[in-house]
Amino acid sequence: MIILISNDDGIHSEGLHALEAALRTVGDIYTVAPDREQSAVSHALTLHRPLRIEEIAPRRFAVDGTPTDCVNLAVKGFLPVRPDLVVSGINKGANLGDDITYSGTVSAAIEGSLLGIPAIAVSVVSWHKPFHFAPAAEFAAVLAGEVLAQGMPKDTLLNVNVPNLPRHELKGYRVTRQGKRHYSETLEVRIDPRGRKYYWIGGDDLGFDPQAGTDCVAVSEGYISVSPLHVDMTNYRALHELRDLQLPWR
């Protein structure tokens, strides 16, 4: 089985190395990852400049683009074989709740799913060292083996979030739905040495809605969260309501 590995933290990330080591026990791996950090680039695809790829080791390639670029290039012909599975990670930081709309890690898996390949995104829920990558890598390998053996529903990817804990402190795993996180609406304004304003975007984490069955709650209770996602963003409840909408338009 052929596994394509990517991420958004870059080709030299410790989380990527841990994932590669674990997945070598599952199948033949190719790594195509950004040449630098690309966190929070979401599902960006580079269309207005050429992309360059450097082979830095056998079957390891660095791309001067986004995580989506990496998977798109790899699947559409750069690799000599078509992957059976795409695995993205291991991300340094959570991809819970609304995070998935910004995440380059999840977007690499989304691109795999859009291209018809089962995909998994893996993140460690922490923003501070030390990162416990080994348990996340071990779980990713077990999950990857199961997906390769059993398959996965069409147009589905799995978003995995692992508490930043040693292996013996993890309670297990739960299959969850997407939760809701809260951030402060902070915009920090500063002045550069030449007197011009510049801005930092990003507020503090203010917690999450404590709804049972969500990814946020599972991780907060010490469980690995596995959330099945798909890219169809249609609001079906609103779709039925809007069918009755009468607009003065012909």
Stockholm file with secondary structure:
# STOCKHOLM 1.0

chainA/1-250         MIILISNDDGIHSEGLHALEAALRTVGDIYTVAPDREQSAVSHALTLHRPLRIEEIAPRRFAVDGTPTDCVNLAVKGFLPVRPDLVVSGINKGANLGDDITYSGTVSAAIEGSLLGIPAIAVSVVSWHKPFHFAPAAEFAAVLAGEVLAQGMPKDTLLNVNVPNLPRHELKGYRVTRQGKRHYSETLEVRIDPRGRKYYWIGGDDLGFDPQAGTDCVAVSEGYISVSPLHVDMTNYRALHELRDLQLPWR
#=GR chainA/1-250 SS CEEEEECSSCTTCHHHHHHHHHHTTTSEEEEEEESSCCTTCTTCCCCSSCCCEEEEETTEEEESSCHHHHHHHIIIIISSSCCSEEEEEEEESCCCGGGGGTCHHHHHHHHHHHTTCCEEEEEEECSSSCCCHHHHHHHHHHHHHHHHHHCCCTTCEEEEEEESSCGGGCCCEEECBCCCEEECCCEEEEECTTSCEEEEECCCEEEECCCTTBHHHHHHTTCEEEEEECSCCCCHHHHHHHTTCCCSCC
#=GC SS_cons         CEEEEECSSCTTCHHHHHHHHHHTTTSEEEEEEESSCCTTCTTCCCCSSCCCEEEEETTEEEESSCHHHHHHHIIIIISSSCCSEEEEEEEESCCCGGGGGTCHHHHHHHHHHHTTCCEEEEEEECSSSCCCHHHHHHHHHHHHHHHHHHCCCTTCEEEEEEESSCGGGCCCEEECBCCCEEECCCEEEEECTTSCEEEEECCCEEEECCCTTBHHHHHHTTCEEEEEECSCCCCHHHHHHHTTCCCSCC
//
